[in-house]
Amino acid sequence: MRKVYLLSAIIFYFILTLNAFAQGRIIWKSEGNSYYTTEAGEIVMYTLPKLTKSVIVSKENLSIKEAGKPLSVRSFAFSPDERQVLIYTNTKKVWRVDSRGDYWLYNRNSNQLKQLGKSKPASSLMFAKFSPDGTKVAYVSEYNLYVEDIASGTTQQLTTTGNRKLINGTFDWAYEEEFFCRDGFRWSPDSKKIAFWEINADGTKDYLMINNTDSIYPSVVPVEYPVAGEPPSLYRIGVADINGKKITWMQIPDDPVLRTYVPRMEWADNEKELIIQHLNRKQNHSQLMLCNANTGIVKTIYDEKDDAWIDILPLWDADYALGGWDWLNGGKEFLWASEKDGWRHLYRVSRDGTGEKLITNGNYDVMDISEIDEKKGYVYFMASPTNATQKYLYRTRLDGTGNAERVSPLTQEGTHDYNLSPGAKFARHNFSNYYTKPVNEWVSMPDHKGIDGKNVVDEAIAAADKKNSNISFFKITTSEGVEMDAWMVKPANFDPQKKYPVVFYVYTEPWGQNVVDRYGASNNFLYKGDMQQDGYIYISIDNRGTPVPKGRAWRKSIYRKIGIVNIRDQALAAKEILKWPYIDSSRVGVWGWSGGGSATLNLMFQYPDIYKTGIAIAPVGNQLTYDNI
């Protein structure tokens, strides 16, 4: 089953947060006709197509006498038989997200609620998950792995070496920030073993930070932070036998000088082997390896190189960070995404790597896999072959025959998102475009009909006031022939005979796409006031190197040219815009955050004849102080 995850990093985190559709998280039942979610502090189930509601865990069920109030449910998970519910609450932030907290177990048969890891410090448990047989829960606490037996409550400690510099079952800053690795352990399918990462940051120097907010007396906070050029943390992949307490270490090859990375690891659809993705330091050589869980012997099955870098985490891929591997044909094959033919396509690869078949074909990028319906022979995915500012649902045959067919209605131009049920029977469909506010509906698949007989999205588009939208999309071509997508907001009561100051909003780098056909895309969330009413023209442009679905060459053109290609594209586009009669070329500003902050500085210092002022928020002023991944 595919999972949905909201990526959170740098400035794009804020953009996504501000524009995301307000909705609860969905956990689908395996039959694909019902789903669980949280609602008013309770866990409820809805059954489709009538959306019949049932309360599964009420506030009364979640009440704790000592606290005098019900538990606040941050997230939840069901045991395989769905009779027990794992509840995550009282959460605390680790780096960017709340990944540690307290876990409680609710038994639906006995109506009993008990806390797991009760002897551990408050809010110290991480990534608790049921064993596949539902008898145990594993979790990380204070850098070590534990397994707790549900029936007896006894706890077994699988690792004993954990400390701030030797991390078991989770990751250090660099792995989390750059690879989105957080949850660092996996149950075997037979519930007898746990595979996990061990991160050794002992050789990583501490970056000393000052905490002057928690007390009147500032304190020094050491953070293991490897700057550019420093060796990355050492890693190992271990398999712990939960009965014998034996740990078998995988014999993964390493570069003793430059080091390597393993950003992905899963059980290979059985309890005997792991599958990992192994990257060299430059991240331009990827190897998929099968690891014997009993002996640690490793075999490379799939090898891929790129002249720039292997993009293991494209901006669009919504489920990478939650893990999983897309196995087919009873574990004999798997789906794999690659840009090796110039576009991000899906391939069907045999387990031993000797066979490979292209599933998607054509001049378009597969932005994300939404669902795999192996029974009917389809893979559903997001793409936008003709307009890089938009996003649509497509499907194609898993055997690679035929052409991809668009599932999103042709009448609905804009940005679509879907949460498809297992087997692609139903989907929660979210939509917006630059003039239509976010709406959502439940649809059947693949006919894309509203389950209540209504056409919610079509009605919203028809009711929207397109003519009076404050934003317009356009393309700009530079003197070097580079065509880029852009949007513009003109001042209120715009008069083409007047001249107006212009502010450019930039990101420019491989993580952020600004020019998206989505409601609110042009909102300046840091501007106190109304730029339109205050008489500014507001523009954003996506240059080469930004992660838009225009093919590998577009995205990778920035390799080893950051601060050069992206900056030149922006400046030459601005020069074309300054030719417009209503632009005041003496009043040109630019701003951005993180990569956009760096771009702001580059634009102002490289092209002072264009940009007169700027605001650089959280810029990377010196690449040597950035992290080493």
C-alpha positions as CSV (number, residue, x, y, z in Angstrom):
1,M,0.0,0.0,0.0
2,R,1.3,3.4,-0.9
3,K,1.4,6.0,1.9
4,V,1.0,9.8,1.9
5,Y,3.6,12.0,3.5
6,L,3.9,15.8,3.6
7,L,7.4,16.6,2.9
8,S,8.9,19.2,5.2
9,A,12.1,21.0,4.5
10,I,13.4,24.5,4.1
11,I,11.1,27.1,2.6
12,F,9.1,24.6,0.6
13,Y,7.9,23.2,4.0
14,F,6.1,26.5,4.7
15,I,4.6,26.8,1.3
16,L,3.2,23.3,1.5
17,T,1.9,23.9,5.0
18,L,0.1,27.1,4.1
19,N,-1.5,25.7,1.0
20,A,-2.2,22.1,2.0
21,F,-5.8,21.0,2.1
22,A,-7.0,20.8,5.7
23,Q,-7.8,17.1,6.2
24,G,-7.2,14.3,8.6
25,R,-4.8,11.5,7.8
26,I,-6.3,8.4,6.3
27,I,-5.4,4.8,7.1
28,W,-7.1,2.5,4.6
29,K,-8.4,-1.0,5.5
30,S,-6.8,-3.6,3.3
31,E,-10.1,-4.4,1.4
32,G,-10.2,-0.8,0.2
33,N,-13.8,0.0,1.1
34,S,-13.2,1.6,4.5
35,Y,-10.7,3.9,6.1
36,Y,-9.8,5.2,9.6
37,T,-9.1,8.8,10.6
38,T,-9.2,11.1,13.6
39,E,-12.2,13.4,14.1
40,A,-12.9,15.6,17.2
41,G,-10.4,13.7,19.3
42,E,-11.7,10.3,18.4
43,I,-10.7,7.5,16.0
44,V,-13.5,6.8,13.5
45,M,-14.1,4.6,10.5
46,Y,-15.9,5.6,7.3
47,T,-17.2,2.9,4.9
48,L,-17.6,3.7,1.2
49,P,-19.4,4.5,-0.9
50,K,-22.1,5.8,1.5
51,L,-19.5,7.2,4.0
52,T,-21.1,5.5,6.9
53,K,-19.4,6.6,10.1
54,S,-18.5,4.4,13.1
55,V,-16.7,5.5,16.2
56,I,-13.8,3.0,16.8
57,V,-12.0,4.6,19.8
58,S,-14.0,7.3,21.6
59,K,-12.8,10.1,23.9
60,E,-14.0,8.0,26.8
61,N,-11.8,5.1,25.7
62,L,-8.9,7.5,25.6
63,S,-9.5,9.0,29.0
64,I,-6.7,8.8,31.7
65,K,-7.8,9.3,35.3
66,E,-4.4,10.8,36.3
67,A,-4.6,13.4,33.5
68,G,-8.2,14.2,33.8
69,K,-8.7,14.3,30.1
70,P,-8.4,12.1,27.0
71,L,-5.2,11.5,25.2
72,S,-4.5,13.8,22.3
73,V,-4.1,11.6,19.3
74,R,-1.2,12.7,17.1
75,S,-1.2,9.6,15.0
76,F,-2.3,6.0,15.4
77,A,-1.8,2.5,13.9
78,F,-3.7,-0.8,14.1
79,S,-2.5,-4.2,14.9
80,P,-2.8,-6.7,12.0
81,D,-6.1,-8.1,13.4
82,E,-7.2,-4.5,14.1
83,R,-8.2,-5.3,17.7
84,Q,-5.5,-3.2,19.2
85,V,-4.6,0.5,18.5
86,L,-1.2,2.1,19.0
87,I,-1.6,5.8,19.9
88,Y,1.1,8.4,19.6
89,T,0.8,11.4,21.9
90,N,2.6,14.0,24.0
91,T,5.1,14.5,21.1
92,K,8.3,16.4,21.0
93,K,10.4,17.7,18.2
94,V,13.6,16.1,17.0
95,W,15.3,18.3,14.4
96,R,12.4,19.3,12.1
97,V,9.5,17.1,13.1
98,D,7.9,15.7,16.2
99,S,9.3,12.2,16.1
100,R,9.5,11.3,19.8
101,G,6.7,11.1,22.3
102,D,4.6,8.7,24.4
103,Y,2.8,5.6,23.0
104,W,-0.3,4.0,24.4
105,L,-2.0,0.8,23.5
106,Y,-5.8,0.5,23.4
107,N,-7.3,-3.0,23.4
108,R,-10.7,-2.9,21.6
109,N,-11.7,-6.2,23.2
110,S,-11.1,-5.3,26.8
111,N,-11.4,-1.5,26.5
112,Q,-8.1,-1.3,28.4
113,L,-5.6,1.5,27.8
114,K,-2.0,1.1,28.9
115,Q,1.2,3.0,28.3
116,L,4.2,1.4,26.5
117,G,7.8,2.0,27.7
118,K,6.5,3.2,31.0
119,S,9.9,3.0,32.6
120,K,11.4,5.2,30.0
121,P,11.6,9.0,30.2
122,A,8.5,10.9,29.2
123,S,8.2,11.6,25.4
124,S,11.3,9.5,24.6
125,L,9.8,6.7,22.5
126,M,10.3,6.9,18.7
127,F,8.7,5.0,15.8
128,A,6.8,2.4,17.8
129,K,5.3,-0.3,15.5
130,F,3.5,-3.6,15.9
131,S,5.2,-6.8,14.9
132,P,3.5,-8.4,11.9
133,D,2.0,-11.1,14.1
134,G,0.6,-8.4,16.4
135,T,2.1,-9.8,19.7
136,K,4.9,-7.2,20.2
137,V,5.7,-3.6,19.8
138,A,9.2,-2.3,19.0
139,Y,10.5,1.2,19.6
140,V,13.6,3.4,20.0
141,S,14.3,5.2,23.3
142,E,17.4,7.1,24.1
143,Y,19.3,5.8,21.0
144,N,18.6,2.1,21.7
145,L,16.1,-0.4,20.3
146,Y,13.5,-2.2,22.5
147,V,10.8,-4.9,22.0
148,E,7.9,-5.0,24.4
149,D,5.6,-8.0,24.6
150,I,2.0,-6.9,24.6
151,A,0.6,-9.7,26.7
152,S,3.2,-9.8,29.5
153,G,4.5,-6.3,29.3
154,T,8.1,-7.5,29.5
155,T,10.6,-5.4,27.6
156,Q,13.7,-6.7,25.9
157,Q,16.6,-4.4,25.0
158,L,18.1,-5.3,21.6
159,T,20.9,-2.8,21.6
160,T,23.0,-1.4,24.5
161,T,25.5,0.8,22.8
162,G,23.3,3.8,22.2
163,N,24.3,7.4,23.1
164,R,24.3,10.8,21.4
165,K,27.2,9.7,19.2
166,L,26.2,6.1,18.5
167,I,22.6,6.0,17.3
168,N,20.5,2.8,16.9
169,G,17.2,2.7,15.1
170,T,17.2,6.4,14.0
171,F,19.5,8.9,12.4
172,D,21.7,11.9,12.9
173,W,21.0,15.4,11.5
174,A,22.6,15.0,8.1
175,Y,20.7,11.8,7.2
176,E,17.4,13.2,8.4
177,E,17.9,16.6,6.7
178,E,19.2,15.4,3.3
179,F,17.8,11.8,2.9
180,F,14.7,12.2,5.1
181,C,15.7,9.2,7.0
182,R,14.0,9.2,10.5
183,D,12.5,5.8,11.2
184,G,15.6,3.5,11.3
185,F,14.3,0.0,11.9
186,R,12.1,-2.6,10.2
187,W,10.3,-5.8,11.5
188,S,10.9,-9.0,9.5
189,P,7.7,-10.5,8.0
190,D,7.9,-13.4,10.4
191,S,8.2,-11.1,13.5
192,K,11.4,-12.8,14.6
193,K,14.0,-10.2,13.6
194,I,14.4,-6.5,13.4
195,A,16.7,-4.8,10.8
196,F,18.1,-1.5,11.8
197,W,20.6,1.3,11.1
198,E,23.4,2.0,13.5
199,I,24.8,5.5,12.9
200,N,28.3,6.2,14.4
201,A,28.7,10.0,14.7
202,D,31.7,9.7,17.0
203,G,34.0,11.2,14.4
204,T,31.6,14.0,13.6
205,K,32.7,17.3,15.2
206,D,30.2,19.2,17.3
207,Y,28.8,22.5,16.0
208,L,28.3,24.6,19.1
209,M,25.0,26.5,19.2
210,I,23.9,29.0,21.8
211,N,20.5,28.6,23.5
212,N,19.5,32.0,24.8
213,T,15.7,31.4,24.9
214,D,15.1,28.9,27.6
215,S,16.9,30.7,30.4
216,I,18.2,34.1,31.3
217,Y,21.6,32.4,31.3
218,P,22.5,31.2,27.8
219,S,23.8,27.6,27.4
220,V,25.9,25.9,24.8
221,V,24.2,23.1,22.9
222,P,26.5,20.8,21.0
223,V,25.1,19.3,17.8
224,E,27.0,16.7,15.8
225,Y,27.1,18.6,12.5
226,P,29.5,17.5,9.7
227,V,30.2,20.5,7.5
228,A,31.1,20.2,3.8
229,G,34.3,18.2,3.3
230,E,34.1,16.4,6.6
231,P,33.6,12.6,6.4
232,P,30.0,11.5,6.9
233,S,28.9,9.4,9.9
234,L,29.8,5.7,9.7
235,Y,26.8,3.4,9.4
236,R,26.0,-0.3,9.8
237,I,22.9,-2.3,9.0
238,G,22.2,-4.9,11.6
239,V,19.7,-7.7,12.0
240,A,18.7,-8.4,15.6
241,D,17.2,-11.8,16.5
242,I,14.6,-10.9,19.1
243,N,14.9,-14.3,20.7
244,G,18.6,-14.9,20.8
245,K,19.7,-11.3,21.1
246,K,22.2,-12.0,18.4
247,I,23.0,-9.2,15.9
248,T,24.2,-10.0,12.4
249,W,25.9,-7.1,10.6
250,M,25.5,-6.8,6.9
251,Q,28.8,-6.8,5.0
252,I,28.1,-3.7,2.9
253,P,31.1,-2.4,1.0
254,D,32.5,1.0,2.0
255,D,34.9,3.5,0.7
256,P,37.5,3.9,3.5
257,V,38.4,7.4,2.4
258,L,35.2,9.1,1.0
259,R,32.7,6.8,2.7
260,T,29.3,5.8,1.3
261,Y,25.6,6.0,2.3
262,V,22.6,3.6,2.7
263,P,19.5,5.8,2.6
264,R,17.1,3.0,1.9
265,M,16.7,-0.4,3.5
266,E,13.7,-2.8,3.6
267,W,13.0,-6.5,4.0
268,A,13.0,-8.0,0.5
269,D,9.4,-9.4,0.7
270,N,10.6,-12.3,2.9
271,E,12.3,-12.9,6.2
272,K,15.6,-14.1,4.6
273,E,16.9,-11.0,2.8
274,L,17.1,-7.3,3.0
275,I,17.2,-5.0,0.0
276,I,19.2,-1.8,0.3
277,Q,20.2,1.2,-1.8
278,H,23.9,2.0,-1.6
279,L,25.3,5.3,-2.8
280,N,28.8,6.6,-3.2
281,R,29.8,9.9,-1.6
282,K,29.1,11.9,-4.8
283,Q,25.6,10.2,-5.0
284,N,26.1,9.6,-8.7
285,H,26.4,5.8,-8.4
286,S,23.5,3.8,-7.0
287,Q,23.6,0.1,-6.3
288,L,20.7,-2.0,-5.1
289,M,21.9,-4.9,-3.0
290,L,20.3,-8.0,-1.5
291,C,21.6,-8.9,1.9
292,N,21.4,-12.3,3.5
293,A,19.9,-11.6,6.9
294,N,21.5,-14.7,8.5
295,T,25.0,-14.5,7.1
296,G,25.3,-10.8,6.2
297,I,26.6,-11.6,2.7
298,V,25.7,-8.9,0.2
299,K,25.1,-9.2,-3.6
300,T,24.6,-6.3,-6.0
301,I,21.6,-6.8,-8.3
302,Y,21.1,-3.4,-9.9
303,D,23.7,-0.8,-10.8
304,E,23.1,2.8,-12.0
305,K,25.2,5.8,-12.7
306,D,24.4,9.4,-13.5
307,D,26.7,12.2,-14.8
308,A,25.2,14.5,-12.1
309,W,23.5,12.8,-9.2
310,I,21.0,10.0,-8.5
311,D,17.8,11.6,-7.3
312,I,16.6,9.3,-4.6
313,L,14.1,11.8,-3.2
314,P,12.5,13.9,-5.9
315,L,10.4,16.8,-4.6
316,W,7.2,15.2,-5.8
317,D,7.7,11.7,-4.3
318,A,5.2,11.7,-1.4
319,D,5.9,8.3,0.2
320,Y,9.7,7.8,0.1
321,A,10.2,9.0,3.7
322,L,7.8,6.4,5.1
323,G,9.7,3.6,3.6
324,G,8.4,0.6,1.7
325,W,9.3,-1.2,-1.6
326,D,7.0,-1.9,-4.4
327,W,7.2,-5.7,-5.0
328,L,5.3,-7.5,-7.8
329,N,4.7,-11.0,-8.9
330,G,5.0,-12.5,-5.4
331,G,8.3,-10.9,-4.7
332,K,10.0,-11.9,-8.0
333,E,10.0,-8.3,-9.3
334,F,9.8,-4.8,-8.1
335,L,9.1,-1.3,-9.5
336,W,12.0,1.1,-9.8
337,A,12.1,4.8,-10.9
338,S,15.1,6.0,-12.9
339,E,16.0,9.0,-15.1
340,K,18.4,7.1,-17.2
341,D,16.5,7.7,-20.5
342,G,16.2,11.4,-19.8
343,W,12.9,11.3,-18.1
344,R,11.8,9.8,-14.7
345,H,10.2,6.6,-15.7
346,L,9.1,3.4,-14.0
347,Y,10.8,0.1,-14.7
348,R,9.9,-3.5,-13.7
349,V,13.0,-5.1,-12.4
350,S,13.5,-8.8,-11.7
351,R,14.6,-9.8,-8.2
352,D,18.1,-10.8,-9.3
353,G,18.4,-7.7,-11.5
354,T,18.9,-9.6,-14.7
355,G,15.5,-8.6,-16.2
356,E,14.2,-5.1,-16.7
357,K,11.2,-3.7,-18.6
358,L,10.1,-0.1,-19.1
359,I,6.6,0.5,-17.8
360,T,6.1,4.1,-18.6
361,N,7.2,5.6,-21.9
362,G,7.3,9.0,-23.4
363,N,8.5,12.5,-22.9
364,Y,7.1,13.0,-19.4
365,D,8.2,12.5,-15.8
366,V,6.5,10.2,-13.3
367,M,6.1,12.5,-10.4
368,D,4.9,10.0,-7.8
369,I,3.3,6.5,-7.6
370,S,-0.2,6.8,-6.2
371,E,-1.3,3.2,-6.1
372,I,-0.4,-0.2,-7.6
373,D,-3.4,-2.4,-8.6
374,E,-1.6,-5.6,-9.4
375,K,-4.8,-7.7,-9.6
376,K,-6.1,-5.5,-12.5
377,G,-2.6,-4.9,-13.9
378,Y,-2.3,-1.1,-13.4
379,V,0.0,1.4,-11.7
380,Y,-1.5,4.8,-11.0
381,F,0.9,7.8,-10.9
382,M,1.0,11.6,-11.0
383,A,2.4,13.4,-14.0
384,S,2.0,16.5,-16.1
385,P,3.3,16.0,-19.6
386,T,2.2,19.3,-21.1
387,N,2.2,21.8,-18.3
388,A,5.0,21.7,-15.6
389,T,3.0,23.9,-13.3
390,Q,0.1,21.4,-12.9
391,K,-0.3,17.8,-11.7
392,Y,-2.7,15.0,-12.8
393,L,-3.4,11.4,-12.1
394,Y,-2.5,8.8,-14.9
395,R,-2.5,5.1,-15.1
396,T,-0.7,2.6,-17.3
397,R,-0.4,-1.1,-17.7
398,L,2.1,-2.9,-15.4
399,D,3.2,-5.1,-18.3
400,G,4.4,-2.0,-20.2
401,T,1.9,-2.4,-23.0
402,G,-0.2,0.5,-24.3
403,N,0.0,4.2,-23.5
404,A,-0.6,6.0,-20.2
405,E,-4.1,7.2,-19.9
406,R,-5.2,10.3,-17.9
407,V,-7.6,9.6,-15.1
408,S,-8.1,13.2,-13.9
409,P,-10.9,14.9,-15.9
410,L,-9.7,16.9,-18.9
411,T,-12.0,19.8,-17.8
412,Q,-10.1,20.2,-14.5
413,E,-6.9,22.1,-15.3
414,G,-4.8,22.7,-12.2
415,T,-3.2,20.7,-9.4
416,H,-4.7,17.4,-8.3
417,D,-3.8,15.2,-5.3
418,Y,-5.2,11.8,-4.6
419,N,-5.3,9.3,-1.7
420,L,-6.3,6.0,-3.5
421,S,-7.6,3.0,-1.6
422,P,-5.9,-0.4,-2.0
423,G,-6.9,-1.8,-5.3
424,A,-7.7,1.7,-6.6
425,K,-11.5,1.4,-5.9
426,F,-12.0,4.8,-4.4
427,A,-10.0,8.0,-3.9
428,R,-10.1,11.2,-1.9
429,H,-9.5,13.8,-4.6
430,N,-8.2,17.2,-3.7
431,F,-8.0,20.0,-6.3
432,S,-7.2,23.7,-6.7
433,N,-5.9,26.0,-9.3
434,Y,-4.8,29.6,-9.3
435,Y,-8.4,30.9,-9.3
436,T,-10.3,28.0,-7.6
437,K,-10.0,27.5,-3.8
438,P,-9.1,24.1,-2.5
439,V,-12.0,21.6,-2.7
440,N,-12.1,17.8,-2.1
441,E,-14.4,15.0,-3.0
442,W,-14.7,11.3,-2.9
443,V,-14.6,9.6,-6.3
444,S,-14.8,6.0,-7.6
445,M,-12.0,4.7,-9.7
446,P,-11.1,4.6,-12.5
447,D,-14.2,6.4,-13.8
448,H,-13.6,9.4,-11.5
449,K,-17.2,9.8,-10.6
450,G,-18.4,11.4,-7.4
451,I,-19.6,8.7,-5.0
452,D,-22.6,10.9,-4.0
453,G,-23.4,11.7,-7.7
454,K,-22.2,15.3,-7.4
455,N,-19.4,17.0,-9.4
456,V,-17.9,19.0,-6.6
457,V,-14.7,20.1,-8.4
458,D,-16.5,21.0,-11.7
459,E,-19.0,23.1,-9.7
460,A,-16.2,24.8,-7.8
461,I,-14.4,25.7,-11.0
462,A,-17.6,27.0,-12.6
463,A,-18.3,29.2,-9.6
464,A,-14.8,30.6,-9.3
465,D,-14.1,34.1,-10.6
466,K,-11.3,33.4,-13.1
467,K,-11.5,36.9,-14.7
468,N,-10.8,38.7,-11.5
469,S,-8.0,36.5,-10.3
470,N,-5.0,38.5,-9.2
471,I,-2.5,36.1,-10.6
472,S,-1.6,35.3,-14.2
473,F,0.8,32.6,-15.6
474,F,3.1,33.2,-18.5
475,K,6.3,32.0,-20.1
476,I,9.5,34.1,-20.4
477,T,12.3,33.4,-22.9
478,T,15.8,34.7,-22.3
479,S,18.3,36.0,-24.8
480,E,19.9,32.6,-24.6
481,G,16.7,30.8,-25.6
482,V,15.8,29.4,-22.2
483,E,12.0,29.3,-21.8
484,M,10.7,29.4,-18.2
485,D,7.4,29.3,-16.5
486,A,6.4,32.3,-14.3
487,W,3.5,33.9,-12.5
488,M,2.8,37.5,-11.9
489,V,0.5,39.5,-9.7
490,K,-0.3,43.0,-10.8
491,P,-1.3,45.9,-8.5
492,A,-4.9,46.7,-7.8
493,N,-6.4,49.1,-10.4
494,F,-3.5,48.4,-12.7
495,D,-2.8,51.1,-15.3
496,P,-0.5,50.0,-18.1
497,Q,0.4,53.6,-18.7
498,K,2.0,53.8,-15.2
499,K,5.3,52.4,-14.0
500,Y,5.4,50.1,-11.0
501,P,8.1,48.6,-8.7
502,V,8.6,44.9,-9.1
503,V,9.5,42.3,-6.5
504,F,10.9,38.9,-7.6
505,Y,10.3,35.9,-5.3
506,V,13.0,33.3,-5.9
507,Y,14.1,29.8,-4.8
508,T,16.1,28.6,-7.9
509,E,17.6,25.4,-6.6
510,P,16.8,21.6,-6.8
511,W,14.4,21.5,-3.9
512,G,11.8,24.2,-4.6
513,Q,9.3,24.8,-7.3
514,N,7.6,28.2,-7.0
515,V,5.5,28.4,-10.1
516,V,2.6,26.0,-9.5
517,D,-1.0,26.3,-10.6
518,R,-2.4,26.1,-7.2
519,Y,-4.6,28.4,-5.2
520,G,-2.6,30.9,-3.1
521,A,0.7,30.1,-4.9
522,S,1.4,33.8,-5.2
523,N,0.7,34.7,-1.5
524,N,3.7,36.5,0.2
525,F,3.3,35.0,3.6
526,L,5.9,37.3,5.2
527,Y,4.6,40.6,3.8
528,K,2.7,42.6,6.4
529,G,0.0,44.2,4.3
530,D,-1.2,43.6,0.7
531,M,1.4,43.9,-2.1
532,Q,-1.4,44.2,-4.6
533,Q,-3.0,47.1,-2.8
534,D,0.4,48.7,-2.0
535,G,1.2,49.0,-5.7
536,Y,3.8,46.3,-6.3
537,I,4.2,43.9,-9.2
538,Y,5.1,40.5,-7.8
539,I,6.8,37.8,-10.0
540,S,8.3,34.4,-9.6
541,I,10.1,32.3,-12.2
542,D,11.3,28.7,-12.2
543,N,14.8,28.5,-13.8
544,R,16.8,25.5,-14.9
545,G,17.8,23.4,-12.0
546,T,14.4,23.6,-10.2
547,P,12.6,20.3,-9.7
548,V,9.9,20.7,-12.3
549,P,8.7,17.9,-14.6
550,K,10.6,19.0,-17.6
551,G,13.1,16.1,-17.8
552,R,16.4,15.2,-16.4
553,A,18.5,17.6,-18.5
554,W,16.5,20.6,-17.1
555,R,16.8,19.5,-13.5
556,K,20.5,18.4,-13.6
557,S,21.8,21.3,-15.6
558,I,22.6,23.0,-12.3
559,Y,25.1,20.3,-11.3
560,R,28.3,22.0,-10.1
561,K,26.9,25.3,-11.4
562,I,24.8,26.4,-8.5
563,G,25.0,30.1,-8.2
564,I,25.8,30.3,-11.9
565,V,23.1,28.7,-14.1
566,N,20.2,29.4,-11.9
567,I,21.3,33.0,-11.3
568,R,21.9,33.7,-14.9
569,D,18.5,32.3,-15.9
570,Q,16.8,34.6,-13.3
571,A,18.8,37.7,-14.3
572,L,18.3,37.3,-18.0
573,A,14.6,36.6,-17.5
574,A,14.4,39.8,-15.4
575,K,16.1,41.8,-18.1
576,E,13.3,40.7,-20.5
577,I,10.7,41.7,-18.0
578,L,12.3,45.1,-17.4
579,K,11.6,45.9,-21.1
580,W,7.9,45.9,-20.4
581,P,6.6,49.5,-20.4
582,Y,4.9,49.4,-17.0
583,I,8.0,48.2,-15.1
584,D,10.0,50.7,-13.2
585,S,13.6,49.4,-13.7
586,S,14.9,51.7,-11.0
587,R,12.8,49.9,-8.3
588,V,13.5,46.2,-8.5
589,G,13.6,44.0,-5.4
590,V,14.2,40.3,-4.8
591,W,13.7,37.9,-1.9
592,G,13.9,34.3,-1.0
593,W,14.4,31.8,1.8
594,S,17.2,29.2,2.2
595,G,18.2,28.4,-1.3
596,G,16.2,31.5,-2.3
597,G,18.2,33.5,0.2
598,S,21.4,32.4,-1.4
599,A,20.0,33.2,-4.8
600,T,19.0,36.7,-3.5
601,L,22.6,37.4,-2.5
602,N,23.9,36.1,-5.8
603,L,21.5,38.1,-7.8
604,M,22.2,41.3,-6.0
605,F,26.0,41.0,-6.1
606,Q,26.3,39.5,-9.6
607,Y,23.7,41.7,-11.2
608,P,23.6,45.0,-9.2
609,D,22.4,46.8,-12.4
610,I,19.1,44.9,-12.2
611,Y,18.4,44.2,-8.5
612,K,18.4,47.3,-6.3
613,T,17.4,45.8,-3.0
614,G,16.7,42.3,-1.5
615,I,15.9,40.3,1.6
616,A,17.9,37.0,2.0
617,I,16.3,34.8,4.7
618,A,18.4,31.9,6.0
619,P,20.8,32.0,3.1
620,V,23.7,29.6,2.7
621,G,26.2,32.4,2.7
622,N,29.2,30.0,2.7
623,Q,28.8,26.6,1.1
624,L,31.6,25.3,3.4
625,T,29.4,25.7,6.4
626,Y,26.6,23.6,4.9
627,D,26.3,19.9,5.8
628,N,28.3,17.3,4.0
629,I,25.6,15.4,2.2
